[in-house]
């Protein structure tokens, strides 16, 4: 009983701190960045923004509905957007803690490590890219929640979450790819195919619906081919220092010490990076560090597990003789 009360108290304190950290991040996310000229927050809420940005309709749609409620009619839409951003960062920290608990038995340690997430995000979303979008933070939070559901095989929760994640941003399809990567050879092929087919059907249905609803909006539609411009960017050496900053440099220690990742599940999730980057080469602007957001929980977990292996090695090695200790003479 005493232990459960202590755990509850710790979780309440953790949530309180995460709430304030989320507020801090969102404050500067809005203060130091600007809206996209083709996807302004007001235009997104009205449904008149450029495609494909307008297809990421979840948060703008909720803001539009909430702003029409009598209780919230005096609150500006921008303030509602900011609160959604704040709530998304808060839920992201909480979800990432829950994800870490699958590999770190200590709840206190998982709580402390979960704050690594808001420490690495500012490089991509504030420093390296000064344009913000209302669907960026929710996309990462949805992705972590989806990873938890895949890990635990909570399918009814997953199939409630997946359509919402797709309405928020089309990168939800990489949850399906992640599921396939971690399941092949571990689960019956028939089951894997059925799950992937179901998710693909949901994803395509939502994208077709959104394409029909916003067929009159200006823009390229579902996506704009960026392959040539992205190849040109990668072939420009002066751009390499900026491109190498993706994932806030997490990829460097993970690649250098990847053999220390003993967990096959985590190792398999890292391979999702390959189709993700290939996809972004075609439909994204790879100089925008924010487009790699869904990769953060995967690579950050890998980096933390590598650190864990080093700490365990240091602890088992025992104390080492001090360099200043006098030599004994026998």
Residue frames relative to the residue before (quaternion, step in Angstrom):
aa qw qx qy qz dx dy dz
X 1.0000 0.0000 0.0000 0.0000 0.00 0.00 0.00
X 0.6663 0.5018 -0.2980 0.4641 3.55 0.94 -0.94
X 0.6459 0.5254 -0.3113 0.4580 3.56 1.07 -0.82
X 0.6654 0.5027 -0.3079 0.4579 3.59 0.94 -0.87
X 0.6336 0.5187 -0.3303 0.4695 3.59 1.05 -0.74
X 0.6439 0.5164 -0.3184 0.4663 3.56 1.01 -0.83
X 0.6509 0.5156 -0.3122 0.4615 3.58 1.00 -0.84
X 0.6471 0.5090 -0.3148 0.4724 3.57 1.00 -0.83
X 0.6528 0.5154 -0.3117 0.4594 3.56 0.96 -0.88
X 0.6423 0.5197 -0.3174 0.4654 3.55 1.00 -0.83
X 0.6722 0.4983 -0.3098 0.4515 3.59 0.93 -0.88
X 0.6192 0.5352 -0.3408 0.4627 3.59 1.06 -0.72
X 0.6553 0.4977 -0.3071 0.4780 3.58 0.94 -0.88
X 0.6299 0.5369 -0.3255 0.4572 3.57 0.99 -0.88
X 0.6711 0.4982 -0.3008 0.4593 3.60 0.87 -0.94
X 0.6341 0.5322 -0.3287 0.4546 3.58 1.02 -0.79
X 0.6667 0.4848 -0.2964 0.4822 3.57 0.94 -0.90
X 0.6446 0.5215 -0.3175 0.4602 3.59 0.96 -0.87
X 0.6189 0.5480 -0.3374 0.4504 3.59 1.05 -0.73
X 0.6927 0.4620 -0.2745 0.4810 3.58 0.93 -0.91
X 0.6217 0.5240 -0.3419 0.4713 3.60 1.06 -0.70
X 0.6388 0.5245 -0.3195 0.4634 3.59 1.01 -0.82
X 0.6424 0.5165 -0.3190 0.4677 3.57 1.01 -0.80
X 0.6432 0.5322 -0.3119 0.4536 3.57 0.98 -0.92
X 0.6688 0.4944 -0.3030 0.4653 3.58 0.87 -0.97
X 0.6962 0.4886 -0.2877 0.4401 3.58 0.78 -1.01
X 0.5909 0.5731 -0.3691 0.4315 3.57 1.07 -0.71
X 0.7435 0.3890 -0.2258 0.4948 3.58 0.80 -0.98
X 0.5413 0.5931 -0.3995 0.4423 3.58 1.19 -0.44
X 0.7244 0.4029 -0.2317 0.5091 3.57 1.00 -0.81
X 0.6698 0.5254 -0.3091 0.4239 3.59 1.01 -0.78
X 0.7898 0.3493 -0.1521 0.4806 3.59 1.00 -0.82
X 0.7092 0.3773 -0.2597 0.5359 3.59 1.26 0.11
X 0.3140 -0.7439 0.5608 0.1829 3.57 -1.29 0.27
X 0.5873 -0.5644 0.4445 0.3727 3.55 -1.30 0.26
X 0.5339 -0.5787 0.5044 0.3543 3.54 -1.28 0.43
X 0.4856 -0.6886 0.4507 0.2949 3.58 -0.84 0.95
X 0.7115 0.4240 -0.2591 0.4969 3.60 1.17 -0.50
X 0.7680 0.2374 -0.1423 0.5776 3.58 1.26 -0.18
X 0.0299 0.8259 -0.5580 0.0754 3.54 0.68 1.14
X 0.6265 -0.5834 0.3661 0.3647 3.54 -1.11 0.67
X 0.6492 0.5049 -0.3207 0.4698 3.58 1.01 -0.74
X 0.6569 0.5078 -0.3085 0.4642 3.58 0.96 -0.87
X 0.6299 0.5272 -0.3338 0.4625 3.60 1.02 -0.76
X 0.6667 0.5004 -0.3012 0.4630 3.58 0.97 -0.86
X 0.6914 0.4560 -0.2756 0.4879 3.59 1.06 -0.73
X 0.4647 -0.6938 0.4368 0.3347 3.60 1.22 -0.37
X 0.5794 0.6102 -0.3570 0.4056 3.58 1.22 0.41
X 0.4373 0.7159 -0.4522 0.3029 3.61 1.23 0.13
X 0.6522 -0.5146 0.3957 0.3914 3.53 -1.34 0.27
X 0.3842 -0.6768 0.5691 0.2655 3.56 -1.15 0.63
X 0.5813 -0.1063 -0.8007 -0.0980 1.62 -2.26 1.08
X 0.4082 0.7390 -0.4684 0.2605 3.62 1.23 -0.06
X 0.6375 0.5534 -0.3311 0.4215 3.57 1.04 -0.75
X 0.5906 0.5893 -0.3663 0.4120 3.59 1.16 -0.50
X 0.6285 0.5011 -0.3387 0.4890 3.61 1.20 -0.39
X 0.0549 0.9108 -0.3965 0.1011 3.44 0.78 1.27
X 0.4665 0.7306 -0.4387 0.2367 3.61 1.14 -0.39
X 0.7449 0.3949 -0.2351 0.4837 3.60 0.58 -1.10
X 0.6585 0.4854 -0.3397 0.4642 3.67 0.80 -0.79
X 0.6443 0.5210 -0.3284 0.4535 3.60 1.03 -0.75
X 0.6519 0.4998 -0.3124 0.4772 3.58 0.99 -0.80
X 0.6328 0.5232 -0.3316 0.4646 3.59 1.00 -0.79
X 0.6396 0.5301 -0.3180 0.4570 3.58 0.97 -0.85
X 0.6864 0.4709 -0.2886 0.4732 3.59 0.92 -0.91
X 0.6873 0.4960 -0.2948 0.4413 3.59 0.84 -0.93
X 0.6508 0.5343 -0.3265 0.4293 3.58 0.99 -0.75
X 0.6568 0.5029 -0.3096 0.4689 3.58 1.23 -0.38
X 0.5303 0.6234 -0.4134 0.3990 3.60 1.25 -0.14
X 0.5729 -0.6203 0.4046 0.3512 3.63 -0.95 0.81
X 0.6696 0.5200 -0.3134 0.4277 3.60 0.92 -0.85
X 0.7742 0.3260 -0.1657 0.5166 3.58 1.13 -0.63
X 0.3814 0.7669 -0.4555 0.2428 3.57 1.27 0.09
X 0.6708 0.4927 -0.3042 0.4634 3.60 1.13 -0.55
X 0.6137 0.5425 -0.3491 0.4552 3.60 1.25 -0.26
X 0.4521 -0.6952 0.4850 0.2778 3.58 -0.83 0.94
X 0.6020 -0.5661 0.4192 0.3761 3.55 -1.19 0.51
X 0.6167 0.5537 -0.3510 0.4358 3.57 1.06 -0.71
X 0.6414 0.5053 -0.3285 0.4746 3.59 1.00 -0.73
X 0.6241 0.5221 -0.3372 0.4735 3.59 1.05 -0.72
X 0.6263 0.5268 -0.3301 0.4704 3.58 0.99 -0.81
X 0.6596 0.5145 -0.3074 0.4535 3.57 0.94 -0.90
X 0.6568 0.4973 -0.3172 0.4697 3.59 0.99 -0.77
X 0.6191 0.5182 -0.3473 0.4770 3.60 1.06 -0.62
X 0.6274 0.5253 -0.3282 0.4720 3.56 1.05 -0.75
X 0.6512 0.5169 -0.2922 0.4726 3.55 0.98 -0.94
X 0.6734 0.4949 -0.2927 0.4647 3.58 0.86 -0.97
X 0.6453 0.5320 -0.3220 0.4437 3.58 1.00 -0.80
X 0.6588 0.4890 -0.3114 0.4795 3.60 0.95 -0.82
X 0.6240 0.5351 -0.3305 0.4639 3.58 1.01 -0.80
X 0.6954 0.4594 -0.2721 0.4810 3.58 0.84 -0.99
X 0.5955 0.5619 -0.3580 0.4488 3.58 1.10 -0.63
X 0.6625 0.4932 -0.3066 0.4731 3.60 0.90 -0.91
X 0.6629 0.5004 -0.3047 0.4661 3.58 0.92 -0.91
X 0.6728 0.4892 -0.2996 0.4672 3.60 0.91 -0.90
X 0.6537 0.5092 -0.3257 0.4554 3.58 0.97 -0.79
X 0.5903 0.5451 -0.3624 0.4723 3.59 1.11 -0.61
X 0.6712 0.4952 -0.2974 0.4646 3.57 0.90 -0.94
X 0.6277 0.5225 -0.3272 0.4753 3.58 1.07 -0.70
X 0.6586 0.5135 -0.3052 0.4577 3.59 0.96 -0.86
X 0.5882 0.6023 -0.3698 0.3930 3.59 1.09 -0.65
X 0.5762 0.5849 -0.3818 0.4243 3.60 1.20 -0.35
X 0.7740 0.2953 -0.1627 0.5360 3.60 1.24 -0.39
X 0.7307 0.3044 -0.2051 0.5756 3.59 1.24 -0.31
X 0.3448 -0.7886 0.4738 0.1864 3.58 -0.39 1.23
X 0.6556 0.5067 -0.3138 0.4636 3.58 1.11 -0.60
X 0.4010 -0.7228 0.5132 0.2311 3.57 -0.71 1.07
X 0.6271 0.5350 -0.3384 0.4539 3.57 1.05 -0.75
X 0.6649 0.4941 -0.3073 0.4682 3.58 0.92 -0.89
X 0.6399 0.5173 -0.3278 0.4642 3.59 0.96 -0.83
X 0.6314 0.5336 -0.3300 0.4557 3.59 1.03 -0.77
X 0.6695 0.4969 -0.2980 0.4648 3.56 0.90 -0.95
X 0.7010 0.4786 -0.2764 0.4507 3.57 0.87 -0.94
X 0.5850 0.6000 -0.3786 0.3931 3.59 1.10 -0.57
X 0.6317 0.5379 -0.3387 0.4438 3.59 1.16 -0.50
X 0.4389 0.6526 -0.4788 0.3902 3.58 1.25 0.15
X 0.5800 0.6104 -0.3707 0.3919 3.58 1.12 -0.63
X 0.7371 0.3783 -0.2692 0.4910 3.67 0.65 -0.91
X 0.5780 0.5745 -0.3900 0.4287 3.61 1.21 -0.17
X 0.7398 0.4059 -0.2345 0.4827 3.61 1.05 -0.71
X 0.5787 0.6361 -0.3709 0.3506 3.61 1.12 -0.51
X 0.6252 0.5791 -0.3777 0.3620 3.68 0.86 -0.73
X 0.5658 0.5925 -0.4057 0.4052 3.63 1.06 -0.55
X 0.7462 0.4091 -0.2221 0.4758 3.58 0.83 -0.98
X 0.8030 0.3629 -0.1553 0.4465 3.57 0.87 -0.94
X 0.7612 0.2946 -0.1970 0.5431 3.60 1.20 -0.17
X 0.7507 0.4052 -0.2270 0.4699 3.59 0.77 -1.03
X 0.7806 0.3719 -0.1891 0.4653 3.58 0.66 -1.12
X 0.7978 0.1495 -0.0700 0.5799 3.59 1.12 -0.53
X 0.2100 -0.8364 0.5014 0.0706 3.55 -0.45 1.23
X 0.5961 0.5107 -0.3826 0.4873 3.60 1.22 0.37
X 0.1605 -0.8091 0.5613 0.0667 3.59 -0.78 1.00
X 0.1637 -0.7533 0.6315 0.0835 3.50 -1.32 0.55
X 0.5273 -0.6825 0.4025 0.3068 3.62 -0.94 0.79
X 0.6849 0.4999 -0.2842 0.4476 3.59 1.23 -0.32
X 0.4753 0.7100 -0.4298 0.2920 3.62 1.22 -0.15
X 0.7243 0.4301 -0.2592 0.4723 3.60 0.68 -1.04
X 0.6412 0.5018 -0.3480 0.4648 3.65 0.92 -0.72
X 0.6074 0.5748 -0.3646 0.4096 3.62 1.03 -0.71
X 0.6760 0.4704 -0.3037 0.4791 3.60 0.93 -0.84
X 0.6358 0.5265 -0.3323 0.4563 3.60 0.98 -0.81
X 0.6428 0.5063 -0.3175 0.4792 3.60 0.96 -0.83
X 0.6593 0.5293 -0.3181 0.4290 3.56 0.93 -0.87
X 0.6537 0.4955 -0.3188 0.4749 3.59 0.94 -0.83
X 0.6400 0.5136 -0.3259 0.4695 3.59 0.96 -0.84
X 0.6494 0.5124 -0.3145 0.4656 3.59 1.03 -0.76
X 0.6276 0.5342 -0.3283 0.4615 3.58 1.04 -0.76
X 0.6287 0.5222 -0.3322 0.4708 3.59 1.02 -0.77
X 0.6682 0.5049 -0.3023 0.4551 3.58 0.90 -0.94
X 0.6414 0.5092 -0.3236 0.4740 3.59 1.01 -0.77
X 0.6581 0.5225 -0.3085 0.4459 3.56 0.90 -0.94
X 0.7670 0.3632 -0.1793 0.4976 3.59 0.92 -0.94
X 0.3593 -0.7449 0.4761 0.2988 3.59 1.33 -0.18
X 0.2938 0.7326 -0.5414 0.2896 3.57 0.94 0.99
X 0.0840 -0.8826 0.4595 0.0537 3.55 0.52 1.19
X 0.6451 0.5075 -0.3627 0.4412 3.62 0.90 -0.68
X 0.6338 0.5026 -0.3306 0.4862 3.59 1.09 -0.65
X 0.6360 0.5468 -0.3269 0.4355 3.53 0.98 -0.88
X 0.7306 0.4322 -0.2524 0.4645 3.59 0.86 -0.93
X 0.5629 0.5123 -0.4057 0.5061 3.58 1.27 0.08
X 0.6976 0.4916 -0.2533 0.4556 3.55 1.04 -0.89
X 0.6390 0.5948 -0.3356 0.3540 3.60 0.90 -0.94
X 0.6676 0.4768 -0.3348 0.4635 3.68 0.83 -0.75
X 0.6366 0.5169 -0.3347 0.4643 3.61 1.02 -0.74
X 0.6435 0.5167 -0.3174 0.4671 3.57 0.99 -0.85
X 0.6571 0.5096 -0.3054 0.4640 3.59 1.05 -0.76
X 0.6329 0.5114 -0.3243 0.4824 3.57 1.06 -0.71
X 0.6555 0.5079 -0.3104 0.4647 3.57 1.14 -0.59
X 0.7736 -0.1861 0.1548 0.5856 3.57 0.92 -0.92
X 0.5325 -0.6863 0.4030 0.2881 3.55 -0.90 0.93
X 0.5192 0.6513 -0.4112 0.3704 3.61 1.24 -0.21
X 0.3999 0.6970 -0.4841 0.3463 3.60 1.25 0.14
X 0.5395 0.6307 -0.4033 0.3854 3.60 1.17 -0.46
X 0.6238 0.5483 -0.3509 0.4326 3.62 1.14 -0.49
X 0.5083 0.5837 -0.4364 0.4587 3.58 1.25 -0.09
X 0.6348 0.5237 -0.3219 0.4681 3.58 1.02 -0.80
X 0.6562 0.5014 -0.3082 0.4722 3.57 0.96 -0.87
X 0.6310 0.5265 -0.3290 0.4653 3.58 1.02 -0.80
X 0.6355 0.5265 -0.3273 0.4601 3.57 0.95 -0.86
X 0.6595 0.5070 -0.3122 0.4588 3.59 0.91 -0.90
X 0.6635 0.5259 -0.3065 0.4351 3.59 0.93 -0.88
X 0.7392 0.4071 -0.2396 0.4800 3.60 0.92 -0.87
X 0.7052 0.4928 -0.2585 0.4393 3.60 1.20 -0.40
X 0.5788 0.6059 -0.3856 0.3862 3.58 1.07 -0.64
X 0.7972 0.2115 -0.1990 0.5293 3.55 -0.73 1.11
X 0.7045 0.4166 -0.2496 0.5175 3.59 1.30 -0.25
X 0.7535 0.2268 -0.1087 0.6074 3.54 1.24 -0.61
X 0.6327 -0.5286 0.3914 0.4087 3.58 -1.16 0.52
X 0.5572 -0.6444 0.4138 0.3210 3.55 -0.89 0.99
X 0.6218 0.5559 -0.3410 0.4335 3.59 1.02 -0.79
X 0.6546 0.5074 -0.3064 0.4692 3.58 0.98 -0.86
X 0.6479 0.5174 -0.3188 0.4592 3.58 0.94 -0.89
X 0.6610 0.5094 -0.3047 0.4591 3.59 0.91 -0.92
X 0.6543 0.5180 -0.3154 0.4517 3.60 0.94 -0.86
X 0.6635 0.4932 -0.3069 0.4716 3.59 0.92 -0.90
X 0.6699 0.4948 -0.3060 0.4613 3.59 0.88 -0.90
X 0.6504 0.5133 -0.3146 0.4631 3.59 1.01 -0.82
X 0.6445 0.5217 -0.3192 0.4588 3.59 0.99 -0.83
X 0.6859 0.4811 -0.2829 0.4670 3.57 0.92 -0.91
X 0.6330 0.5206 -0.3289 0.4691 3.57 1.04 -0.75
X 0.6329 0.5311 -0.3262 0.4592 3.57 1.02 -0.78
X 0.6477 0.5066 -0.3112 0.4764 3.58 0.95 -0.89
X 0.6732 0.5174 -0.2937 0.4391 3.56 0.86 -1.03
X 0.6920 0.4739 -0.2785 0.4679 3.59 0.84 -0.98
X 0.6279 0.5421 -0.3385 0.4441 3.60 1.01 -0.79
X 0.6713 0.4910 -0.2947 0.4706 3.57 0.93 -0.91
X 0.6686 0.4937 -0.3115 0.4607 3.59 0.90 -0.87
X 0.6457 0.5067 -0.3256 0.4694 3.62 0.98 -0.74
X 0.6356 0.5274 -0.3252 0.4605 3.56 1.01 -0.83
X 0.6772 0.4881 -0.2917 0.4670 3.58 0.88 -0.94
X 0.6286 0.5372 -0.3318 0.4542 3.56 1.05 -0.77
X 0.6654 0.4905 -0.2989 0.4767 3.58 1.05 -0.77
X 0.6546 0.5282 -0.3155 0.4393 3.59 0.93 -0.90
X 0.8000 0.2587 -0.1156 0.5288 3.58 0.91 -0.93
X 0.2029 0.8248 -0.5023 0.1619 3.57 1.10 0.71
X 0.6855 0.4853 -0.2864 0.4610 3.62 1.15 -0.53
X 0.5146 0.6473 -0.4231 0.3704 3.61 1.23 -0.18
X 0.4982 -0.6304 0.4978 0.3266 3.54 -1.14 0.64
X 0.5160 0.6359 -0.4681 0.3321 3.57 -1.19 0.49
X 0.6533 -0.5638 0.3526 0.3620 3.57 -1.27 0.27
X 0.5846 -0.5717 0.3927 0.4209 3.60 1.19 -0.16
X 0.8555 -0.1001 0.0745 0.5026 3.56 -1.00 -0.85
X 0.7820 -0.1698 0.1054 0.5904 3.58 1.02 -0.71
X 0.3128 -0.7107 0.5969 0.2018 3.54 -1.36 0.33
X 0.4400 -0.7176 0.4736 0.2589 3.57 -0.74 1.06
X 0.0714 -0.8245 0.5609 -0.0241 3.56 -0.57 1.26
X 0.3253 0.8033 -0.4673 0.1746 3.59 1.27 0.08
X 0.6864 0.4944 -0.3031 0.4388 3.62 0.77 -0.97
X 0.6850 0.4742 -0.2928 0.4693 3.60 0.86 -0.92
X 0.6451 0.5136 -0.3275 0.4615 3.60 1.05 -0.68
X 0.6242 0.5179 -0.3372 0.4780 3.61 1.02 -0.74
X 0.6372 0.5220 -0.3215 0.4671 3.58 0.98 -0.85
X 0.6338 0.5320 -0.3251 0.4578 3.59 1.01 -0.81
X 0.6925 0.4807 -0.2776 0.4608 3.59 0.89 -0.93
X 0.6809 0.4811 -0.2883 0.4710 3.59 1.14 -0.53
X 0.5943 0.5453 -0.3605 0.4684 3.57 1.32 0.12
X 0.3663 -0.7856 0.4465 0.2219 3.64 -0.17 1.23
X 0.6523 0.5305 -0.3457 0.4166 3.61 0.95 -0.70
X 0.6323 0.5212 -0.3342 0.4656 3.58 1.26 -0.23
X 0.4992 0.7050 -0.4116 0.2905 3.60 1.18 -0.38
X 0.6371 0.5246 -0.3644 0.4313 3.66 0.87 -0.73
X 0.6707 0.4837 -0.2981 0.4768 3.58 1.11 -0.67
X 0.6525 0.5085 -0.3197 0.4620 3.57 0.98 -0.79
X 0.6575 0.5268 -0.3124 0.4388 3.60 1.01 -0.77
X 0.5865 0.5837 -0.3720 0.4206 3.59 1.26 -0.18
X 0.3894 0.7289 -0.4922 0.2734 3.61 1.23 0.01
X 0.8169 0.1710 -0.1907 0.5168 3.54 -1.14 0.80
X 0.5270 -0.6568 0.3977 0.3644 3.57 1.19 0.61
X 0.6555 -0.5533 0.2709 0.4368 3.56 1.12 0.86
X 0.3540 0.7522 -0.4942 0.2543 3.63 1.19 0.24
X 0.6084 0.5959 -0.3556 0.3851 3.58 1.05 -0.70
X 0.5986 0.5979 -0.3693 0.3845 3.61 1.09 -0.61
X 0.7262 0.3948 -0.2806 0.4878 3.68 0.63 -0.93
X 0.6211 0.5467 -0.3569 0.4336 3.60 1.07 -0.66
X 0.6757 0.4759 -0.3004 0.4761 3.59 0.92 -0.83
X 0.6591 0.5237 -0.3119 0.4406 3.58 0.99 -0.81
X 0.8158 0.2135 -0.0733 0.5324 3.58 0.96 -0.89
X 0.2162 0.8261 -0.4999 0.1443 3.59 1.15 0.55
X 0.5914 0.5850 -0.3759 0.4083 3.62 1.11 -0.50
X 0.6101 0.5562 -0.3536 0.4397 3.59 1.21 -0.31
X 0.5591 0.5716 -0.4036 0.4448 3.60 1.25 -0.09
X 0.1794 -0.8344 0.5163 0.0715 3.55 -0.13 1.29
X 0.6355 0.5544 -0.3268 0.4266 3.59 1.15 -0.54
X 0.3983 -0.7488 0.4801 0.2240 3.58 -0.55 1.17
X 0.6013 0.5723 -0.3563 0.4290 3.58 1.07 -0.76
X 0.6766 0.4776 -0.2915 0.4787 3.59 0.84 -0.98
X 0.6344 0.5434 -0.3234 0.4445 3.56 0.98 -0.87
X 0.6687 0.4997 -0.2989 0.4624 3.58 0.98 -0.85
X 0.6360 0.5395 -0.3453 0.4304 3.60 0.97 -0.77
X 0.5905 0.5848 -0.3690 0.4161 3.59 1.10 -0.62
X 0.6214 0.5617 -0.3451 0.4235 3.59 1.10 -0.63
X 0.5048 0.6354 -0.4321 0.3933 3.59 1.22 -0.22
X 0.5240 0.6504 -0.4007 0.3766 3.58 1.22 -0.45
X 0.6225 0.5718 -0.3493 0.4043 3.61 1.00 -0.78
X 0.7211 0.3894 -0.2781 0.5010 3.67 0.65 -0.91
X 0.5916 0.5754 -0.3702 0.4265 3.59 1.10 -0.61
X 0.7007 0.4548 -0.2720 0.4778 3.59 0.79 -1.01
X 0.6187 0.5306 -0.3447 0.4658 3.60 1.02 -0.75
X 0.6604 0.5076 -0.3009 0.4643 3.57 0.96 -0.87
X 0.6745 0.4895 -0.2939 0.4680 3.57 0.95 -0.87
X 0.5791 0.5747 -0.3776 0.4379 3.59 1.12 -0.57
X 0.7098 0.4432 -0.2539 0.4850 3.59 1.09 -0.67
X 0.8344 0.2517 -0.0987 0.4802 3.59 0.73 -1.04
X 0.7325 0.4211 -0.2338 0.4811 3.62 1.18 -0.33
X 0.4341 -0.6199 0.5667 0.3258 3.51 -1.39 -0.02
X 0.2868 -0.8341 0.4412 0.1656 3.56 -0.03 1.31
X 0.5615 0.5782 -0.4025 0.4341 3.59 1.21 -0.13
X 0.6026 0.5230 -0.3604 0.4832 3.60 1.27 -0.25
X 0.3374 -0.7877 0.4802 0.1873 3.57 -0.26 1.26
X 0.5835 0.6220 -0.3584 0.3797 3.59 1.17 -0.56
X 0.6047 0.5970 -0.3744 0.3711 3.61 1.08 -0.52
X 0.6560 0.5119 -0.3138 0.4573 3.60 1.24 -0.29
X 0.2730 0.8320 -0.4606 0.1456 3.58 1.28 0.21
X 0.6709 0.5167 -0.3121 0.4307 3.59 0.93 -0.85
X 0.6193 0.5489 -0.3468 0.4415 3.58 1.21 -0.33
X 0.5047 0.6960 -0.4100 0.3045 3.59 1.17 -0.46
X 0.6988 0.4606 -0.3175 0.4457 3.66 0.68 -0.90
X 0.6364 0.5364 -0.3305 0.4450 3.59 1.06 -0.69
X 0.7435 0.4076 -0.2287 0.4783 3.57 0.78 -1.02
X 0.6173 0.5335 -0.3549 0.4565 3.59 1.09 -0.59
X 0.6240 0.5164 -0.3391 0.4785 3.60 1.00 -0.76
X 0.6480 0.5174 -0.3220 0.4568 3.60 0.91 -0.88
X 0.6579 0.5055 -0.3110 0.4636 3.60 0.94 -0.87
X 0.6647 0.5007 -0.3067 0.4619 3.60 0.98 -0.81
X 0.6423 0.5051 -0.3260 0.4754 3.60 1.05 -0.69
X 0.6094 0.5283 -0.3479 0.4779 3.59 1.11 -0.60
X 0.6371 0.5090 -0.3187 0.4831 3.59 0.99 -0.81
X 0.6245 0.5451 -0.3298 0.4517 3.56 1.01 -0.84
X 0.6589 0.5108 -0.3138 0.4543 3.59 0.94 -0.85
X 0.6415 0.5127 -0.3240 0.4696 3.58 1.04 -0.73
X 0.6574 0.5066 -0.3129 0.4618 3.59 0.96 -0.85
X 0.6467 0.5116 -0.3204 0.4662 3.60 0.97 -0.81
X 0.6408 0.5187 -0.3171 0.4688 3.55 1.02 -0.79
X 0.6551 0.5111 -0.3065 0.4644 3.56 1.01 -0.83
X 0.6687 0.5052 -0.3024 0.4540 3.58 0.98 -0.84
X 0.7008 0.4626 -0.2771 0.4669 3.59 0.94 -0.83
X 0.5850 0.5941 -0.3743 0.4059 3.58 1.19 -0.45
X 0.3777 -0.7420 0.4754 0.2843 3.58 1.18 -0.53
X 0.6830 -0.4891 0.3404 0.4225 3.59 -1.27 0.19
X 0.2918 -0.7473 0.5749 0.1607 3.53 -1.08 0.74
X 0.5716 -0.6011 0.4184 0.3700 3.60 -1.06 0.60
X 0.4756 -0.6731 0.4872 0.2887 3.54 -0.98 0.87
X 0.5237 -0.6524 0.4506 0.3117 3.53 -1.04 0.81
X 0.6971 0.4683 -0.2665 0.4730 3.57 1.20 -0.57
X 0.4772 0.6812 -0.4444 0.3328 3.60 1.26 -0.11
X 0.4865 -0.6759 0.4606 0.3072 3.63 -0.90 0.85
X 0.4722 -0.6650 0.5081 0.2767 3.54 -1.10 0.74
X 0.3769 -0.7217 0.5306 0.2360 3.56 -0.91 0.88
X 0.2256 -0.7685 0.5870 0.1178 3.55 -1.03 0.80
X 0.1682 -0.7998 0.5689 0.0917 3.55 -0.59 1.08
